[in-house]
């Protein structure tokens, strides 16, 4: 290894988002002519690490060395000039231009006539690059007609045309079919033999084991180690990806579980959620786990009426319900705390009270608001959930992440007829203190015979809160497991399907 | 961890200093402007001139009230002026032909509301910004007005005067009182009704509003409906006061209304704002207009002043939105990188 040129080196990289340390002094390096795979759970810090390398975000501290040169600052343009290209799933390809025009976009070849682009020469050179890479594409094809995989290949070709030395690929195969994946992996091996360095991020460990020279494992922002492929096996990698200290697990109280209150049968939304069936009982927390993009959020959106299913039925208290929109679900007592409170929850620019009573008001039949009742209820909620708020006119965006989340949850607690609560990533971007409080709120709900469906990417959360866990993979619920003695690594194996 | 409060105690009111309110600055500007103008031309403070100002801002105030609700819910209508032109031409022709005032009032309100709903529904159904659809309908309304009047001035002298020319106790114009009434109504809707709350919700975050069970389509359409009714009301008062209508009647009023709303502290991005700000915004518009007359500024130049004023009010609203959040710098940085 030592005779090979070192293309990239990251030393002691630290990145903090808000109150969260997402990278804790991580080292990483890449040699010429190798494929270095980066693996880890959702939120382990893989994407942040490559964003730092591609200049999209800057680290709090640490060193970035590219081609032996220490970089003081790095931005996307500079990174590309230094020969580091990130291939995204869809971006950066202009659909209305041909393959050749896309590759030469930004540094077009001029013909002898001023302002006129030499299209023929561009097409010829593109064809040469494509042939060289063994990509079977016509340089004059419109990019809009290409598949996702082919677009990725065009991006790679473009990177090579720009003399890239390092190619970063973040989950390139998550929306590709088997054959396209094969073709892409072959291409990557080909690039490797031409002396390029490739950083490859994927949840699919079998791909990783097929192409990797070295594997670096991240967990909760920490590097668990870098291993040459020969020195590790799949089991070790999975174990290192998870395997946390028991202190991270929340010790929850068990609550007696009642009868089935809610179930779905063969719920299908073409291409997103396929044939999902499960039930939830009174007093039960039903966890849903899986990788990002496995269809978890889409599944709960179907249950909440924010998406319409193509087929299947949703049954509540013995009656089939048809949900045309969220209001229908609300009236049936279904509550939904979405995964992204900023995008789907908070009314920015409005105060805490208005944000708290939104659902309560919508469900009342009156035309006029009852302002004193609003104030009483929101005071009560603020006290009960100990939301730190200075006064009733404070805007919701001025609160901390944990308090914002408590406001959004509190909004649904005011719906007294609620029967089923859906929590999508209930503690995302929330500090430890607020996190435990949110768990307490959830436990109080199940004690009062409510049912909870909880989607979570946080493995300790999923394992410590759920009574049962449904595993989603590629839009299907592949397993439903009773949560006793379940281990992180077992679950992880089911998530990635190995 | 905040300290526990007694259960009978409610959250206290926020302490917002007076100077942090947009309307406070407007009031300040108005006083300064009035004092300056008055010292140059003392006739500014004459009772007749003040009555005159009140009369002039009545129509603008009614339009701005409707526009406030529309902008809060995240939409806009720039066909207001053309809508007024069409409505006042239609009702002027009806009055000329001695149609009963009952039908005149009804047609004014319904036609204006229908037009506004056309703008709104086309924007919502075709998922096009209402700025663009209203720009299209502006042309439709004005063209229709030209077609039905054949471009001829519609005069109604001596008829339909009560609305625009009545002055209670010889001082207070009736139109102004109606305007005040509508301010109160709009304030009531925004502050005390579920509908008003929904306006803020869909303007602030449509996705969150949808997930809270609010119908975005219905809410926004209601904002357009109310806006239309205000336009109908304003058309009648305007026609009654002027005594004549032509297709260009009311043109330019939409920009003044939008300007008054924005300078009153309601950002074009929606989800924020109140009627009190709009009231002072309208008043400022009226005083500026009157001042320019008092100081004998060339009327063509007045148009220029209003145009600049509106752009300046947008700038103020943009800067106050960015203020203190570093968003502005970030936006600039991003546009450089992008």
Interface residues (C-beta under 8 A of the other chain):
Chain A: X75 X76 X77 X304 X306 X325 X326 X327 X330 X336 X338 X343 X344 X345 X346 X347 X348 X349 X350 X351 X352 X353 X354 X358 X359 X361 X362 X363 X364 X366 X367 X368 X369 X371 X375 X376 X378 X379 X380 X382 X383 X386 X387 X388 X389 X390 X391 X392 X393 X394 X411 X433
Chain B: X1 X2 X4 X5 X7 X9 X10 X11 X12 X13 X14 X15 X16 X192 X193 X194 X195 X197 X200 X201 X204 X205 X207 X208 X209 X210 X211 X212 X213 X214 X215 X271 X272 X337
